[in-house]
């Protein structure tokens, strides 16, 4: 029975996958700098006898074909980069690269996909078709490693009928996974604004054009983009997290720097919102006697899980783990560069539970204390292998 075979193999290699995850966790590398990680992945693929090639400098794509003839192809994706965070965990596998940490679980994703590759290598006689393994750099930094690998042809020769990815989720208990069909994660754009005025003494405002006041009006007014202009049924978020007015208690500065993010789930509305924000901010600044440089850097698109594929993958997860261990997900306004795959191919991106409240493993991703319950590595490797074989057969 396929499920039993995979489950047994996942258990047999669990310690090895755990060791791999800990090695990667100890040696994290930032986006576009994953040279040691890439070399490690290549060496592991060499051990398995799986052919591969490098893409996007540090990315790797590998192919494994089953013994039975078939033109079916499915792609499995993992990301490899870490974050500029100093780890605060007191564990034997704590990061040895000060100021860099696998705080988003990409060490889990990479070690899991290597484990899945090992399982599928053992089961080559049990499936038909080809599995494409995508080890991707730079998920955390624009323009995103996914966009670069797609441009270099990662989804060509052969072209997969589906691209499937998993991501750790500390809100879900270990042993469980989560799915959402349709729109799941938001696009993300970076906003950089410079408001120009005329600085001077704080006691003589009539002689100045105060960019601090202008910026305040811009911040408040732009919230109308979400509250009064966007369709209420369409998720949109506009947040400003950085304001620099380098004056003093009695000094009005010449300019103010403002930085923020805009996120939504519709590309047409996204483009319209950009125009409306720019026009509104520049208009307010001009009306108040100043000027405004309003720049938006386009980030990742929104992520959509193809309905039929996601229904299939969810059904496979229920078969492998039991219905009680498969949860529904709500929309998530964070962003993921897996979205690039979902914009050009049928894709499914699901969540892997890593939470263990009894052991205090509850910290969110992107925090210095993020960690996982490593029992999740048994689920992550086996489930993805099961999904790959079932999807190839479908």
TAMOJO-V807749 format. One record per backbone hydrogen bond with DSSP energy under -0.5 kcal/mol. CO is the residue of the C=O (numbers start at 1). NH is the residue of the N-H. If there is no record, write none. Layout:
CO & NH
CO & NH
This chain:
1 & 5
2 & 6
3 & 7
4 & 8
5 & 9
6 & 10
7 & 11
8 & 12
9 & 13
11 & 14
13 & 17
14 & 18
15 & 19
16 & 20
17 & 21
18 & 22
19 & 23
20 & 24
21 & 25
22 & 26
23 & 27
25 & 28
26 & 96
29 & 82
30 & 33
33 & 35
34 & 38
35 & 39
36 & 40
37 & 41
38 & 42
39 & 43
40 & 44
41 & 45
42 & 46
43 & 47
44 & 48
45 & 49
45 & 50
46 & 49
49 & 51
51 & 63
53 & 61
55 & 59
56 & 58
59 & 55
60 & 135
61 & 53
62 & 133
63 & 51
64 & 131
68 & 129
72 & 130
73 & 161
73 & 162
74 & 132
75 & 164
76 & 134
77 & 166
78 & 136
82 & 31
83 & 85
83 & 101
85 & 87
89 & 91
91 & 94
96 & 98
97 & 100
101 & 83
101 & 103
103 & 366
105 & 109
106 & 110
107 & 111
108 & 112
109 & 113
110 & 114
111 & 115
112 & 116
113 & 117
114 & 118
115 & 119
116 & 120
117 & 121
118 & 122
119 & 123
121 & 124
123 & 126
124 & 67
124 & 68
124 & 127
127 & 68
129 & 66
130 & 74
130 & 132
131 & 64
131 & 133
132 & 76
132 & 134
133 & 62
133 & 135
134 & 78
134 & 136
135 & 60
136 & 80
138 & 145
141 & 144
144 & 148
145 & 149
146 & 150
147 & 151
148 & 152
149 & 154
150 & 153
153 & 156
158 & 160
162 & 75
163 & 348
164 & 77
165 & 350
167 & 352
169 & 172
169 & 354
172 & 354
172 & 355
173 & 176
176 & 353
177 & 327
178 & 351
179 & 329
182 & 305
184 & 332
185 & 303
188 & 299
189 & 262
190 & 297
191 & 260
192 & 295
193 & 258
194 & 196
194 & 293
195 & 256
196 & 291
198 & 209
200 & 252
201 & 204
204 & 207
205 & 208
208 & 210
209 & 198
209 & 211
210 & 214
211 & 215
212 & 216
213 & 217
214 & 218
215 & 219
216 & 220
217 & 221
218 & 222
219 & 223
220 & 223
221 & 224
222 & 225
223 & 226
223 & 227
224 & 228
224 & 229
225 & 230
231 & 234
233 & 235
235 & 265
237 & 263
239 & 241
239 & 261
242 & 259
243 & 245
244 & 246
244 & 257
245 & 247
248 & 251
250 & 202
251 & 248
251 & 253
252 & 200
253 & 211
254 & 197
256 & 195
257 & 244
258 & 193
259 & 241
259 & 242
260 & 191
261 & 239
262 & 189
263 & 237
264 & 187
266 & 270
267 & 271
268 & 272
269 & 273
270 & 274
271 & 275
272 & 276
273 & 277
274 & 278
275 & 279
276 & 280
277 & 281
278 & 282
279 & 283
280 & 284
281 & 285
282 & 286
283 & 287
284 & 288
285 & 290
286 & 289
291 & 196
292 & 294
293 & 194
293 & 295
295 & 192
296 & 298
297 & 190
300 & 188
302 & 304
303 & 184
303 & 185
304 & 306
305 & 182
306 & 310
307 & 311
308 & 312
309 & 313
310 & 314
311 & 315
312 & 316
313 & 317
314 & 318
315 & 319
316 & 320
317 & 321
317 & 322
318 & 322
322 & 325
323 & 326
325 & 177
327 & 179
332 & 186
334 & 186
336 & 339
337 & 340
338 & 341
338 & 342
339 & 343
340 & 344
341 & 344
341 & 345
346 & 163
347 & 306
348 & 165
348 & 350
350 & 167
351 & 178
351 & 353
352 & 169
353 & 175
354 & 373
355 & 174
356 & 359
356 & 361
357 & 360
360 & 362
361 & 356
364 & 367
367 & 370
368 & 88
368 & 89
372 & 374
373 & 376
374 & 377
375 & 378
375 & 379
376 & 380
377 & 381
378 & 382
379 & 383
380 & 384
381 & 385
382 & 386
383 & 387
384 & 388
385 & 389
386 & 390
387 & 391
388 & 392
389 & 393
390 & 394
